Amino acid sequence: MISKDFDFEKSIKELEKIANSLENEQISLEDSIALFEKGVKLSKDCSDYLEAAKQRIISLSKAEEE
């Protein structure tokens, strides 16, 4: 579950930074793995956040229809 202080935009920027680091920098395998793990977690958190937002929109739309 995503915490209330989750910052979607900040997480997306961090994911972009991680992707750039993995593509452009000469980093060790261990650092690459650590960045990849962090990216996977951020990606999951962003996906969960978007799914929760989608469910809120669906709920609000249904409430409006009633």
N, C-alpha and C positions, 0 to 999 in steps of 0.2 A: 504494500500500500504506500502511496506517495504521501509525504508529509505536507502539512499546510503551507510550510515555508518554501516548497519546491518552486524554483524559478525556471520555467520552461525556456524562455529566451536565453537565459544564461547557460542552460544545459546544451541547447543547440549550438551556441557559440563555442562551448567547450568541445563538443563533438567535432565541429569543423576544425578546431585547433589540433585535436588528436589526429584527425584524418590527414591534415597537412603535415604533421610531424612524422606520421608513418610513411607518407609518400615522399617527402622532400629531404628529410634529414638522415644523416648517417648515424644511426643509433644502434646500440647493442641489441642482441636478441632478447635478453632479459627485459630491457626497457621497452622494446616493442611489444612483448607479451603483456607487460604491466599496462601499457597504454591501451592495448587491445581489450584487456579485461575491463578497464575503466570505461572504455567506449561502449562495450556491450551492456554494462550496467546502466550507463546514461541513456542508451538507446531504449532499453527496457523501461526505464523510468519515464521517458518521454512518451513512449507508446502507451503506457498505463495512464498517464496524464491525459492524453488525447482521447483514449477510450472513456475515461470518466467524464470528460467534457462532452463527448458525444452522447453519453447516457443522460447527462443533465439537460442537453438540448432536446432530446427525445421526450424526456419527462415534461419539460416546459411546453413543448409543442402539444403533447397529449392533454395537458391541463388547460391549455388555451382552447382546444377543440371542444372540451366539455363545458 
